[in-house]
Amino acid sequence: MDRLQELIGALSDKDVLLRSYAAKYSHLCKICAKPADSFRTPFAELEYSISSICQACQDYYFLIDE
């Protein structure tokens, strides 16, 4: 649940909101602003097309550590 709160905070950040519009077209992550050009699965690439969140950020925020 901590990562969910962290993700909500990240997505609410002013800089992230400003990057959101251009991130997809520039192939950048709207959260970390790094290049988003490599994805492990088609689902991760689809997620990027929806959210503009790179593979590394998807892994950090969406994968459950056990």
PDBQT receptor file of N, H, CA, C and O in Angstrom, charges set to zero:
ATOM      1  N   MET A   1       0.823  -1.204   0.000  1.00  0.00    +0.000 N 
ATOM      2  CA  MET A   1       0.000   0.000   0.000  1.00  0.00    +0.000 C 
ATOM      3  C   MET A   1       0.859   1.257   0.000  1.00  0.00    +0.000 C 
ATOM      4  O   MET A   1       0.426   2.303  -0.485  1.00  0.00    +0.000 OA
ATOM      5  N   ASP A   2       2.087   1.166   0.545  1.00  0.00    +0.000 N 
ATOM      6  H   ASP A   2       2.440   0.317   0.938  1.00  0.00    +0.000 HD
ATOM      7  CA  ASP A   2       2.969   2.332   0.560  1.00  0.00    +0.000 C 
ATOM      8  C   ASP A   2       3.322   2.793  -0.848  1.00  0.00    +0.000 C 
ATOM      9  O   ASP A   2       3.365   3.991  -1.126  1.00  0.00    +0.000 OA
ATOM     10  N   ARG A   3       3.573   1.838  -1.731  1.00  0.00    +0.000 N 
ATOM     11  H   ARG A   3       3.538   0.864  -1.505  1.00  0.00    +0.000 HD
ATOM     12  CA  ARG A   3       3.927   2.203  -3.111  1.00  0.00    +0.000 C 
ATOM     13  C   ARG A   3       2.744   2.832  -3.830  1.00  0.00    +0.000 C 
ATOM     14  O   ARG A   3       2.928   3.711  -4.672  1.00  0.00    +0.000 OA
ATOM     15  N   LEU A   4       1.540   2.396  -3.511  1.00  0.00    +0.000 N 
ATOM     16  H   LEU A   4       1.390   1.682  -2.827  1.00  0.00    +0.000 HD
ATOM     17  CA  LEU A   4       0.360   3.000  -4.116  1.00  0.00    +0.000 C 
ATOM     18  C   LEU A   4       0.257   4.466  -3.715  1.00  0.00    +0.000 C 
ATOM     19  O   LEU A   4      -0.022   5.325  -4.551  1.00  0.00    +0.000 OA
ATOM     20  N   GLN A   5       0.480   4.748  -2.443  1.00  0.00    +0.000 N 
ATOM     21  H   GLN A   5       0.707   4.050  -1.764  1.00  0.00    +0.000 HD
ATOM     22  CA  GLN A   5       0.471   6.135  -1.976  1.00  0.00    +0.000 C 
ATOM     23  C   GLN A   5       1.590   6.935  -2.646  1.00  0.00    +0.000 C 
ATOM     24  O   GLN A   5       1.401   8.091  -3.024  1.00  0.00    +0.000 OA
ATOM     25  N   GLU A   6       2.744   6.309  -2.784  1.00  0.00    +0.000 N 
ATOM     26  H   GLU A   6       2.898   5.370  -2.477  1.00  0.00    +0.000 HD
ATOM     27  CA  GLU A   6       3.878   6.966  -3.443  1.00  0.00    +0.000 C 
ATOM     28  C   GLU A   6       3.558   7.254  -4.910  1.00  0.00    +0.000 C 
ATOM     29  O   GLU A   6       3.896   8.322  -5.421  1.00  0.00    +0.000 OA
ATOM     30  N   LEU A   7       2.905   6.301  -5.589  1.00  0.00    +0.000 N 
ATOM     31  H   LEU A   7       2.631   5.433  -5.174  1.00  0.00    +0.000 HD
ATOM     32  CA  LEU A   7       2.507   6.496  -6.989  1.00  0.00    +0.000 C 
ATOM     33  C   LEU A   7       1.507   7.638  -7.109  1.00  0.00    +0.000 C 
ATOM     34  O   LEU A   7       1.619   8.474  -8.005  1.00  0.00    +0.000 OA
ATOM     35  N   ILE A   8       0.544   7.674  -6.222  1.00  0.00    +0.000 N 
ATOM     36  H   ILE A   8       0.452   6.994  -5.494  1.00  0.00    +0.000 HD
ATOM     37  CA  ILE A   8      -0.445   8.760  -6.239  1.00  0.00    +0.000 C 
ATOM     38  C   ILE A   8       0.258  10.097  -6.041  1.00  0.00    +0.000 C 
ATOM     39  O   ILE A   8      -0.068  11.076  -6.713  1.00  0.00    +0.000 OA
ATOM     40  N   GLY A   9       1.211  10.144  -5.131  1.00  0.00    +0.000 N 
ATOM     41  H   GLY A   9       1.476   9.349  -4.585  1.00  0.00    +0.000 HD
ATOM     42  CA  GLY A   9       1.979  11.369  -4.929  1.00  0.00    +0.000 C 
ATOM     43  C   GLY A   9       2.781  11.750  -6.153  1.00  0.00    +0.000 C 
ATOM     44  O   GLY A   9       2.825  12.920  -6.533  1.00  0.00    +0.000 OA
ATOM     45  N   ALA A  10       3.419  10.764  -6.776  1.00  0.00    +0.000 N 
ATOM     46  H   ALA A  10       3.383   9.813  -6.467  1.00  0.00    +0.000 HD
ATOM     47  CA  ALA A  10       4.220  11.031  -7.977  1.00  0.00    +0.000 C 
ATOM     48  C   ALA A  10       3.340  11.545  -9.112  1.00  0.00    +0.000 C 
ATOM     49  O   ALA A  10       3.709  12.490  -9.809  1.00  0.00    +0.000 OA
ATOM     50  N   LEU A  11       2.190  10.930  -9.294  1.00  0.00    +0.000 N 
ATOM     51  H   LEU A  11       1.890  10.162  -8.728  1.00  0.00    +0.000 HD
ATOM     52  CA  LEU A  11       1.301  11.347 -10.383  1.00  0.00    +0.000 C 
ATOM     53  C   LEU A  11       0.650  12.702 -10.125  1.00  0.00    +0.000 C 
ATOM     54  O   LEU A  11       0.132  13.329 -11.049  1.00  0.00    +0.000 OA
ATOM     55  N   SER A  12       0.675  13.150  -8.882  1.00  0.00    +0.000 N 
ATOM     56  H   SER A  12       1.095  12.640  -8.131  1.00  0.00    +0.000 HD
ATOM     57  CA  SER A  12       0.120  14.455  -8.523  1.00  0.00    +0.000 C 
ATOM     58  C   SER A  12       1.168  15.565  -8.562  1.00  0.00    +0.000 C 
ATOM     59  O   SER A  12       0.827  16.743  -8.455  1.00  0.00    +0.000 OA
ATOM     60  N   ASP A  13       2.426  15.199  -8.712  1.00  0.00    +0.000 N 
ATOM     61  H   ASP A  13       2.702  14.242  -8.798  1.00  0.00    +0.000 HD
ATOM     62  CA  ASP A  13       3.518  16.166  -8.737  1.00  0.00    +0.000 C 
ATOM     63  C   ASP A  13       3.372  17.124  -9.919  1.00  0.00    +0.000 C 
ATOM     64  O   ASP A  13       3.031  16.705 -11.025  1.00  0.00    +0.000 OA
ATOM     65  N   LYS A  14       3.627  18.384  -9.685  1.00  0.00    +0.000 N 
ATOM     66  H   LYS A  14       3.904  18.724  -8.786  1.00  0.00    +0.000 HD
ATOM     67  CA  LYS A  14       3.474  19.412 -10.721  1.00  0.00    +0.000 C 
ATOM     68  C   LYS A  14       4.328  19.115 -11.955  1.00  0.00    +0.000 C 
ATOM     69  O   LYS A  14       3.848  19.244 -13.081  1.00  0.00    +0.000 OA
ATOM     70  N   ASP A  15       5.587  18.719 -11.757  1.00  0.00    +0.000 N 
ATOM     71  H   ASP A  15       5.977  18.614 -10.843  1.00  0.00    +0.000 HD
ATOM     72  CA  ASP A  15       6.466  18.432 -12.896  1.00  0.00    +0.000 C 
ATOM     73  C   ASP A  15       5.983  17.232 -13.698  1.00  0.00    +0.000 C 
ATOM     74  O   ASP A  15       6.067  17.228 -14.926  1.00  0.00    +0.000 OA
ATOM     75  N   VAL A  16       5.481  16.225 -13.013  1.00  0.00    +0.000 N 
ATOM     76  H   VAL A  16       5.412  16.228 -12.016  1.00  0.00    +0.000 HD
ATOM     77  CA  VAL A  16       4.953  15.042 -13.702  1.00  0.00    +0.000 C 
ATOM     78  C   VAL A  16       3.733  15.430 -14.525  1.00  0.00    +0.000 C 
ATOM     79  O   VAL A  16       3.584  14.999 -15.668  1.00  0.00    +0.000 OA
ATOM     80  N   LEU A  17       2.877  16.229 -13.952  1.00  0.00    +0.000 N 
ATOM     81  H   LEU A  17       2.998  16.579 -13.023  1.00  0.00    +0.000 HD
ATOM     82  CA  LEU A  17       1.687  16.675 -14.685  1.00  0.00    +0.000 C 
ATOM     83  C   LEU A  17       2.077  17.470 -15.929  1.00  0.00    +0.000 C 
ATOM     84  O   LEU A  17       1.453  17.320 -16.980  1.00  0.00    +0.000 OA
ATOM     85  N   LEU A  18       3.096  18.307 -15.819  1.00  0.00    +0.000 N 
ATOM     86  H   LEU A  18       3.603  18.429 -14.966  1.00  0.00    +0.000 HD
ATOM     87  CA  LEU A  18       3.552  19.077 -16.979  1.00  0.00    +0.000 C 
ATOM     88  C   LEU A  18       4.179  18.186 -18.051  1.00  0.00    +0.000 C 
ATOM     89  O   LEU A  18       4.026  18.448 -19.244  1.00  0.00    +0.000 OA
ATOM     90  N   ARG A  19       4.890  17.128 -17.627  1.00  0.00    +0.000 N 
ATOM     91  H   ARG A  19       5.014  16.916 -16.658  1.00  0.00    +0.000 HD
ATOM     92  CA  ARG A  19       5.513  16.199 -18.581  1.00  0.00    +0.000 C 
ATOM     93  C   ARG A  19       4.506  15.269 -19.242  1.00  0.00    +0.000 C 
ATOM     94  O   ARG A  19       4.777  14.733 -20.317  1.00  0.00    +0.000 OA
ATOM     95  N   SER A  20       3.369  15.073 -18.628  1.00  0.00    +0.000 N 
ATOM     96  H   SER A  20       3.150  15.509 -17.755  1.00  0.00    +0.000 HD
ATOM     97  CA  SER A  20       2.397  14.093 -19.104  1.00  0.00    +0.000 C 
ATOM     98  C   SER A  20       2.019  14.285 -20.561  1.00  0.00    +0.000 C 
ATOM     99  O   SER A  20       1.882  13.308 -21.298  1.00  0.00    +0.000 OA
ATOM    100  N   TYR A  21       1.854  15.494 -20.976  1.00  0.00    +0.000 N 
ATOM    101  H   TYR A  21       1.966  16.288 -20.377  1.00  0.00    +0.000 HD
ATOM    102  CA  TYR A  21       1.385  15.757 -22.335  1.00  0.00    +0.000 C 
ATOM    103  C   TYR A  21       2.412  15.391 -23.394  1.00  0.00    +0.000 C 
ATOM    104  O   TYR A  21       2.054  14.860 -24.445  1.00  0.00    +0.000 OA
ATOM    105  N   ALA A  22       3.667  15.664 -23.133  1.00  0.00    +0.000 N 
ATOM    106  H   ALA A  22       3.958  16.095 -22.279  1.00  0.00    +0.000 HD
ATOM    107  CA  ALA A  22       4.712  15.443 -24.134  1.00  0.00    +0.000 C 
ATOM    108  C   ALA A  22       5.421  14.093 -23.988  1.00  0.00    +0.000 C 
ATOM    109  O   ALA A  22       6.109  13.667 -24.915  1.00  0.00    +0.000 OA
ATOM    110  N   ALA A  23       5.273  13.422 -22.863  1.00  0.00    +0.000 N 
ATOM    111  H   ALA A  23       4.715  13.769 -22.110  1.00  0.00    +0.000 HD
ATOM    112  CA  ALA A  23       6.034  12.204 -22.583  1.00  0.00    +0.000 C 
ATOM    113  C   ALA A  23       5.824  11.125 -23.633  1.00  0.00    +0.000 C 
ATOM    114  O   ALA A  23       6.793  10.544 -24.122  1.00  0.00    +0.000 OA
ATOM    115  N   LYS A  24       4.595  10.852 -23.981  1.00  0.00    +0.000 N 
ATOM    116  H   LYS A  24       3.808  11.324 -23.584  1.00  0.00    +0.000 HD
ATOM    117  CA  LYS A  24       4.298   9.779 -24.924  1.00  0.00    +0.000 C 
ATOM    118  C   LYS A  24       4.913  10.055 -26.292  1.00  0.00    +0.000 C 
ATOM    119  O   LYS A  24       5.450   9.150 -26.930  1.00  0.00    +0.000 OA
ATOM    120  N   TYR A  25       4.834  11.281 -26.732  1.00  0.00    +0.000 N 
ATOM    121  H   TYR A  25       4.397  12.016 -26.214  1.00  0.00    +0.000 HD
ATOM    122  CA  TYR A  25       5.336  11.642 -28.062  1.00  0.00    +0.000 C 
ATOM    123  C   TYR A  25       6.857  11.734 -28.108  1.00  0.00    +0.000 C 
ATOM    124  O   TYR A  25       7.463  11.622 -29.174  1.00  0.00    +0.000 OA
ATOM    125  N   SER A  26       7.466  11.938 -26.945  1.00  0.00    +0.000 N 
ATOM    126  H   SER A  26       6.973  12.030 -26.079  1.00  0.00    +0.000 HD
ATOM    127  CA  SER A  26       8.921  12.028 -26.851  1.00  0.00    +0.000 C 
ATOM    128  C   SER A  26       9.541  10.703 -26.416  1.00  0.00    +0.000 C 
ATOM    129  O   SER A  26      10.761  10.592 -26.295  1.00  0.00    +0.000 OA
ATOM    130  N   HIS A  27       8.695   9.698 -26.182  1.00  0.00    +0.000 N 
ATOM    131  H   HIS A  27       7.704   9.788 -26.280  1.00  0.00    +0.000 HD
ATOM    132  CA  HIS A  27       9.135   8.383 -25.695  1.00  0.00    +0.000 C 
ATOM    133  C   HIS A  27       9.912   8.508 -24.388  1.00  0.00    +0.000 C 
ATOM    134  O   HIS A  27      10.975   7.912 -24.215  1.00  0.00    +0.000 OA
ATOM    135  N   LEU A  28       9.349   9.304 -23.469  1.00  0.00    +0.000 N 
ATOM    136  H   LEU A  28       8.486   9.788 -23.609  1.00  0.00    +0.000 HD
ATOM    137  CA  LEU A  28       9.923   9.486 -22.136  1.00  0.00    +0.000 C 
ATOM    138  C   LEU A  28       8.910   9.046 -21.101  1.00  0.00    +0.000 C 
ATOM    139  O   LEU A  28       7.707   9.009 -21.361  1.00  0.00    +0.000 OA
ATOM    140  N   CYS A  29       9.407   8.717 -19.940  1.00  0.00    +0.000 N 
ATOM    141  H   CYS A  29      10.384   8.747 -19.729  1.00  0.00    +0.000 HD
ATOM    142  CA  CYS A  29       8.533   8.384 -18.819  1.00  0.00    +0.000 C 
ATOM    143  C   CYS A  29       8.073   9.679 -18.155  1.00  0.00    +0.000 C 
ATOM    144  O   CYS A  29       8.879  10.568 -17.877  1.00  0.00    +0.000 OA
ATOM    145  N   LYS A  30       6.779   9.772 -17.906  1.00  0.00    +0.000 N 
ATOM    146  H   LYS A  30       6.125   9.050 -18.131  1.00  0.00    +0.000 HD
ATOM    147  CA  LYS A  30       6.299  11.000 -17.284  1.00  0.00    +0.000 C 
ATOM    148  C   LYS A  30       6.683  11.100 -15.814  1.00  0.00    +0.000 C 
ATOM    149  O   LYS A  30       6.653  12.192 -15.246  1.00  0.00    +0.000 OA
ATOM    150  N   ILE A  31       7.043   9.986 -15.188  1.00  0.00    +0.000 N 
ATOM    151  H   ILE A  31       7.068   9.100 -15.649  1.00  0.00    +0.000 HD
ATOM    152  CA  ILE A  31       7.434  10.033 -13.776  1.00  0.00    +0.000 C 
ATOM    153  C   ILE A  31       8.916  10.359 -13.618  1.00  0.00    +0.000 C 
ATOM    154  O   ILE A  31       9.269  11.302 -12.910  1.00  0.00    +0.000 OA
ATOM    155  N   CYS A  32       9.788   9.586 -14.272  1.00  0.00    +0.000 N 
ATOM    156  H   CYS A  32       9.501   8.820 -14.847  1.00  0.00    +0.000 HD
ATOM    157  CA  CYS A  32      11.227   9.768 -14.063  1.00  0.00    +0.000 C 
ATOM    158  C   CYS A  32      11.899  10.569 -15.178  1.00  0.00    +0.000 C 
ATOM    159  O   CYS A  32      13.060  10.957 -15.047  1.00  0.00    +0.000 OA
ATOM    160  N   ALA A  33      11.185  10.816 -16.262  1.00  0.00    +0.000 N 
ATOM    161  H   ALA A  33      10.242  10.501 -16.368  1.00  0.00    +0.000 HD
ATOM    162  CA  ALA A  33      11.676  11.597 -17.412  1.00  0.00    +0.000 C 
ATOM    163  C   ALA A  33      12.820  10.916 -18.177  1.00  0.00    +0.000 C 
ATOM    164  O   ALA A  33      13.505  11.562 -18.970  1.00  0.00    +0.000 OA
ATOM    165  N   LYS A  34      13.024   9.628 -17.942  1.00  0.00    +0.000 N 
ATOM    166  H   LYS A  34      12.467   9.103 -17.298  1.00  0.00    +0.000 HD
ATOM    167  CA  LYS A  34      14.048   8.876 -18.680  1.00  0.00    +0.000 C 
ATOM    168  C   LYS A  34      13.427   8.260 -19.923  1.00  0.00    +0.000 C 
ATOM    169  O   LYS A  34      12.205   8.132 -20.005  1.00  0.00    +0.000 OA
ATOM    170  N   PRO A  35      14.258   7.874 -20.902  1.00  0.00    +0.000 N 
ATOM    171  CA  PRO A  35      13.732   7.260 -22.123  1.00  0.00    +0.000 C 
ATOM    172  C   PRO A  35      12.910   6.006 -21.821  1.00  0.00    +0.000 C 
ATOM    173  O   PRO A  35      13.263   5.200 -20.960  1.00  0.00    +0.000 OA
ATOM    174  N   ALA A  36      11.820   5.870 -22.545  1.00  0.00    +0.000 N 
ATOM    175  H   ALA A  36      11.533   6.525 -23.245  1.00  0.00    +0.000 HD
ATOM    176  CA  ALA A  36      10.939   4.712 -22.390  1.00  0.00    +0.000 C 
ATOM    177  C   ALA A  36      10.868   4.004 -23.730  1.00  0.00    +0.000 C 
ATOM    178  O   ALA A  36       9.892   4.137 -24.469  1.00  0.00    +0.000 OA
ATOM    179  N   ASP A  37      11.916   3.249 -24.033  1.00  0.00    +0.000 N 
ATOM    180  H   ASP A  37      12.708   3.141 -23.433  1.00  0.00    +0.000 HD
ATOM    181  CA  ASP A  37      11.981   2.632 -25.356  1.00  0.00    +0.000 C 
ATOM    182  C   ASP A  37      12.159   1.120 -25.313  1.00  0.00    +0.000 C 
ATOM    183  O   ASP A  37      12.295   0.485 -26.359  1.00  0.00    +0.000 OA
ATOM    184  N   SER A  38      12.161   0.537 -24.125  1.00  0.00    +0.000 N 
ATOM    185  H   SER A  38      12.051   1.053 -23.275  1.00  0.00    +0.000 HD
ATOM    186  CA  SER A  38      12.353  -0.898 -24.013  1.00  0.00    +0.000 C 
ATOM    187  C   SER A  38      11.367  -1.461 -22.991  1.00  0.00    +0.000 C 
ATOM    188  O   SER A  38      11.301  -1.007 -21.849  1.00  0.00    +0.000 OA
ATOM    189  N   PHE A  39      10.607  -2.460 -23.433  1.00  0.00    +0.000 N 
ATOM    190  H   PHE A  39      10.661  -2.828 -24.361  1.00  0.00    +0.000 HD
ATOM    191  CA  PHE A  39       9.614  -3.082 -22.567  1.00  0.00    +0.000 C 
ATOM    192  C   PHE A  39       9.760  -4.594 -22.641  1.00  0.00    +0.000 C 
ATOM    193  O   PHE A  39      10.050  -5.144 -23.703  1.00  0.00    +0.000 OA
ATOM    194  N   ARG A  40       9.560  -5.263 -21.515  1.00  0.00    +0.000 N 
ATOM    195  H   ARG A  40       9.324  -4.817 -20.652  1.00  0.00    +0.000 HD
ATOM    196  CA  ARG A  40       9.730  -6.723 -21.462  1.00  0.00    +0.000 C 
ATOM    197  C   ARG A  40       8.580  -7.480 -22.100  1.00  0.00    +0.000 C 
ATOM    198  O   ARG A  40       8.786  -8.549 -22.674  1.00  0.00    +0.000 OA
ATOM    199  N   THR A  41       7.377  -6.945 -22.008  1.00  0.00    +0.000 N 
ATOM    200  H   THR A  41       7.210  -6.076 -21.542  1.00  0.00    +0.000 HD
ATOM    201  CA  THR A  41       6.215  -7.660 -22.523  1.00  0.00    +0.000 C 
ATOM    202  C   THR A  41       5.321  -6.715 -23.326  1.00  0.00    +0.000 C 
ATOM    203  O   THR A  41       5.403  -5.496 -23.179  1.00  0.00    +0.000 OA
ATOM    204  N   PRO A  42       4.476  -7.284 -24.168  1.00  0.00    +0.000 N 
ATOM    205  CA  PRO A  42       3.500  -6.443 -24.868  1.00  0.00    +0.000 C 
ATOM    206  C   PRO A  42       2.567  -5.717 -23.898  1.00  0.00    +0.000 C 
ATOM    207  O   PRO A  42       2.107  -4.610 -24.181  1.00  0.00    +0.000 OA
ATOM    208  N   PHE A  43       2.289  -6.349 -22.752  1.00  0.00    +0.000 N 
ATOM    209  H   PHE A  43       2.663  -7.247 -22.522  1.00  0.00    +0.000 HD
ATOM    210  CA  PHE A  43       1.414  -5.700 -21.765  1.00  0.00    +0.000 C 
ATOM    211  C   PHE A  43       2.072  -4.457 -21.166  1.00  0.00    +0.000 C 
ATOM    212  O   PHE A  43       1.404  -3.451 -20.931  1.00  0.00    +0.000 OA
ATOM    213  N   ALA A  44       3.369  -4.527 -20.921  1.00  0.00    +0.000 N 
ATOM    214  H   ALA A  44       3.912  -5.345 -21.112  1.00  0.00    +0.000 HD
ATOM    215  CA  ALA A  44       4.091  -3.364 -20.395  1.00  0.00    +0.000 C 
ATOM    216  C   ALA A  44       4.111  -2.243 -21.429  1.00  0.00    +0.000 C 
ATOM    217  O   ALA A  44       3.984  -1.069 -21.082  1.00  0.00    +0.000 OA
ATOM    218  N   GLU A  45       4.271  -2.603 -22.686  1.00  0.00    +0.000 N 
ATOM    219  H   GLU A  45       4.375  -3.557 -22.969  1.00  0.00    +0.000 HD
ATOM    220  CA  GLU A  45       4.244  -1.594 -23.754  1.00  0.00    +0.000 C 
ATOM    221  C   GLU A  45       2.853  -0.979 -23.874  1.00  0.00    +0.000 C 
ATOM    222  O   GLU A  45       2.721   0.226 -24.090  1.00  0.00    +0.000 OA
ATOM    223  N   LEU A  46       1.821  -1.798 -23.734  1.00  0.00    +0.000 N 
ATOM    224  H   LEU A  46       1.928  -2.776 -23.559  1.00  0.00    +0.000 HD
ATOM    225  CA  LEU A  46       0.449  -1.285 -23.744  1.00  0.00    +0.000 C 
ATOM    226  C   LEU A  46       0.230  -0.342 -22.567  1.00  0.00    +0.000 C 
ATOM    227  O   LEU A  46      -0.389   0.711 -22.715  1.00  0.00    +0.000 OA
ATOM    228  N   GLU A  47       0.736  -0.722 -21.410  1.00  0.00    +0.000 N 
ATOM    229  H   GLU A  47       1.239  -1.578 -21.290  1.00  0.00    +0.000 HD
ATOM    230  CA  GLU A  47       0.622   0.146 -20.234  1.00  0.00    +0.000 C 
ATOM    231  C   GLU A  47       1.272   1.495 -20.505  1.00  0.00    +0.000 C 
ATOM    232  O   GLU A  47       0.728   2.535 -20.134  1.00  0.00    +0.000 OA
ATOM    233  N   TYR A  48       2.442   1.481 -21.155  1.00  0.00    +0.000 N 
ATOM    234  H   TYR A  48       2.883   0.636 -21.456  1.00  0.00    +0.000 HD
ATOM    235  CA  TYR A  48       3.092   2.753 -21.489  1.00  0.00    +0.000 C 
ATOM    236  C   TYR A  48       2.210   3.580 -22.418  1.00  0.00    +0.000 C 
ATOM    237  O   TYR A  48       2.097   4.794 -22.249  1.00  0.00    +0.000 OA
ATOM    238  N   SER A  49       1.583   2.931 -23.397  1.00  0.00    +0.000 N 
ATOM    239  H   SER A  49       1.675   1.945 -23.535  1.00  0.00    +0.000 HD
ATOM    240  CA  SER A  49       0.745   3.676 -24.345  1.00  0.00    +0.000 C 
ATOM    241  C   SER A  49      -0.442   4.337 -23.643  1.00  0.00    +0.000 C 
ATOM    242  O   SER A  49      -0.979   5.336 -24.121  1.00  0.00    +0.000 OA
ATOM    243  N   ILE A  50      -0.840   3.774 -22.513  1.00  0.00    +0.000 N 
ATOM    244  H   ILE A  50      -0.404   2.963 -22.124  1.00  0.00    +0.000 HD
ATOM    245  CA  ILE A  50      -1.948   4.336 -21.736  1.00  0.00    +0.000 C 
ATOM    246  C   ILE A  50      -1.452   5.370 -20.734  1.00  0.00    +0.000 C 
ATOM    247  O   ILE A  50      -2.015   6.459 -20.626  1.00  0.00    +0.000 OA
ATOM    248  N   SER A  51      -0.398   5.026 -20.003  1.00  0.00    +0.000 N 
ATOM    249  H   SER A  51       0.059   4.141 -20.091  1.00  0.00    +0.000 HD
ATOM    250  CA  SER A  51       0.007   5.843 -18.854  1.00  0.00    +0.000 C 
ATOM    251  C   SER A  51       1.271   6.666 -19.039  1.00  0.00    +0.000 C 
ATOM    252  O   SER A  51       1.513   7.593 -18.266  1.00  0.00    +0.000 OA
ATOM    253  N   SER A  52       2.087   6.352 -20.048  1.00  0.00    +0.000 N 
ATOM    254  H   SER A  52       1.890   5.600 -20.677  1.00  0.00    +0.000 HD
ATOM    255  CA  SER A  52       3.386   7.002 -20.269  1.00  0.00    +0.000 C 
ATOM    256  C   SER A  52       4.339   6.761 -19.096  1.00  0.00    +0.000 C 
ATOM    257  O   SER A  52       5.103   7.646 -18.709  1.00  0.00    +0.000 OA
ATOM    258  N   ILE A  53       4.280   5.546 -18.538  1.00  0.00    +0.000 N 
ATOM    259  H   ILE A  53       3.660   4.828 -18.852  1.00  0.00    +0.000 HD
ATOM    260  CA  ILE A  53       5.164   5.153 -17.442  1.00  0.00    +0.000 C 
ATOM    261  C   ILE A  53       6.107   4.073 -17.968  1.00  0.00    +0.000 C 
ATOM    262  O   ILE A  53       5.661   3.056 -18.499  1.00  0.00    +0.000 OA
ATOM    263  N   CYS A  54       7.423   4.301 -17.816  1.00  0.00    +0.000 N 
ATOM    264  H   CYS A  54       7.785   5.128 -17.385  1.00  0.00    +0.000 HD
ATOM    265  CA  CYS A  54       8.437   3.396 -18.364  1.00  0.00    +0.000 C 
ATOM    266  C   CYS A  54       8.463   2.050 -17.644  1.00  0.00    +0.000 C 
ATOM    267  O   CYS A  54       7.812   1.871 -16.615  1.00  0.00    +0.000 OA
ATOM    268  N   GLN A  55       9.221   1.111 -18.199  1.00  0.00    +0.000 N 
ATOM    269  H   GLN A  55       9.750   1.257 -19.036  1.00  0.00    +0.000 HD
ATOM    270  CA  GLN A  55       9.317  -0.235 -17.621  1.00  0.00    +0.000 C 
ATOM    271  C   GLN A  55       9.862  -0.200 -16.192  1.00  0.00    +0.000 C 
ATOM    272  O   GLN A  55       9.340  -0.889 -15.316  1.00  0.00    +0.000 OA
ATOM    273  N   ALA A  56      10.898   0.589 -15.952  1.00  0.00    +0.000 N 
ATOM    274  H   ALA A  56      11.323   1.149 -16.663  1.00  0.00    +0.000 HD
ATOM    275  CA  ALA A  56      11.487   0.651 -14.606  1.00  0.00    +0.000 C 
ATOM    276  C   ALA A  56      10.478   1.174 -13.587  1.00  0.00    +0.000 C 
ATOM    277  O   ALA A  56      10.379   0.633 -12.486  1.00  0.00    +0.000 OA
ATOM    278  N   CYS A  57       9.739   2.203 -13.936  1.00  0.00    +0.000 N 
ATOM    279  H   CYS A  57       9.820   2.642 -14.831  1.00  0.00    +0.000 HD
ATOM    280  CA  CYS A  57       8.738   2.748 -13.008  1.00  0.00    +0.000 C 
ATOM    281  C   CYS A  57       7.556   1.794 -12.858  1.00  0.00    +0.000 C 
ATOM    282  O   CYS A  57       6.999   1.666 -11.768  1.00  0.00    +0.000 OA
ATOM    283  N   GLN A  58       7.169   1.124 -13.945  1.00  0.00    +0.000 N 
ATOM    284  H   GLN A  58       7.621   1.229 -14.831  1.00  0.00    +0.000 HD
ATOM    285  CA  GLN A  58       6.117   0.112 -13.833  1.00  0.00    +0.000 C 
ATOM    286  C   GLN A  58       6.546  -0.967 -12.856  1.00  0.00    +0.000 C 
ATOM    287  O   GLN A  58       5.770  -1.377 -11.993  1.00  0.00    +0.000 OA
ATOM    288  N   ASP A  59       7.784  -1.427 -12.993  1.00  0.00    +0.000 N 
ATOM    289  H   ASP A  59       8.414  -1.094 -13.694  1.00  0.00    +0.000 HD
ATOM    290  CA  ASP A  59       8.296  -2.459 -12.081  1.00  0.00    +0.000 C 
ATOM    291  C   ASP A  59       8.262  -1.971 -10.638  1.00  0.00    +0.000 C 
ATOM    292  O   ASP A  59       7.839  -2.702  -9.742  1.00  0.00    +0.000 OA
ATOM    293  N   TYR A  60       8.700  -0.759 -10.417  1.00  0.00    +0.000 N 
ATOM    294  H   TYR A  60       9.044  -0.165 -11.145  1.00  0.00    +0.000 HD
ATOM    295  CA  TYR A  60       8.775  -0.226  -9.056  1.00  0.00    +0.000 C 
ATOM    296  C   TYR A  60       7.379  -0.067  -8.444  1.00  0.00    +0.000 C 
ATOM    297  O   TYR A  60       7.144  -0.483  -7.309  1.00  0.00    +0.000 OA
ATOM    298  N   TYR A  61       6.465   0.532  -9.192  1.00  0.00    +0.000 N 
ATOM    299  H   TYR A  61       6.656   0.870 -10.113  1.00  0.00    +0.000 HD
ATOM    300  CA  TYR A  61       5.160   0.854  -8.628  1.00  0.00    +0.000 C 
ATOM    301  C   TYR A  61       4.137  -0.274  -8.714  1.00  0.00    +0.000 C 
ATOM    302  O   TYR A  61       3.244  -0.354  -7.871  1.00  0.00    +0.000 OA
ATOM    303  N   PHE A  62       4.248  -1.150  -9.721  1.00  0.00    +0.000 N 
ATOM    304  H   PHE A  62       4.973  -1.085 -10.406  1.00  0.00    +0.000 HD
ATOM    305  CA  PHE A  62       3.195  -2.133  -9.940  1.00  0.00    +0.000 C 
ATOM    306  C   PHE A  62       3.540  -3.543  -9.505  1.00  0.00    +0.000 C 
ATOM    307  O   PHE A  62       2.634  -4.326  -9.216  1.00  0.00    +0.000 OA
ATOM    308  N   LEU A  63       4.826  -3.901  -9.446  1.00  0.00    +0.000 N 
ATOM    309  H   LEU A  63       5.561  -3.265  -9.681  1.00  0.00    +0.000 HD
ATOM    310  CA  LEU A  63       5.179  -5.264  -9.045  1.00  0.00    +0.000 C 
ATOM    311  C   LEU A  63       5.157  -5.380  -7.528  1.00  0.00    +0.000 C 
ATOM    312  O   LEU A  63       5.552  -4.459  -6.813  1.00  0.00    +0.000 OA
ATOM    313  N   ILE A  64       4.701  -6.499  -7.063  1.00  0.00    +0.000 N 
ATOM    314  H   ILE A  64       4.380  -7.247  -7.644  1.00  0.00    +0.000 HD
ATOM    315  CA  ILE A  64       4.615  -6.738  -5.627  1.00  0.00    +0.000 C 
ATOM    316  C   ILE A  64       5.874  -7.456  -5.177  1.00  0.00    +0.000 C 
ATOM    317  O   ILE A  64       6.205  -8.522  -5.695  1.00  0.00    +0.000 OA
ATOM    318  N   ASP A  65       6.574  -6.877  -4.217  1.00  0.00    +0.000 N 
ATOM    319  H   ASP A  65       6.305  -6.011  -3.796  1.00  0.00    +0.000 HD
ATOM    320  CA  ASP A  65       7.750  -7.525  -3.634  1.00  0.00    +0.000 C 
ATOM    321  C   ASP A  65       7.274  -8.548  -2.610  1.00  0.00    +0.000 C 
ATOM    322  O   ASP A  65       6.418  -8.269  -1.771  1.00  0.00    +0.000 OA
ATOM    323  N   GLU A  66       7.848  -9.727  -2.706  1.00  0.00    +0.000 N 
ATOM    324  H   GLU A  66       8.544  -9.953  -3.388  1.00  0.00    +0.000 HD
ATOM    325  CA  GLU A  66       7.450 -10.764  -1.744  1.00  0.00    +0.000 C 
ATOM    326  C   GLU A  66       8.620 -11.166  -0.899  1.00  0.00    +0.000 C 
ATOM    327  O   GLU A  66       8.488 -12.027  -0.030  1.00  0.00    +0.000 OA
TER     328      GLU A  66
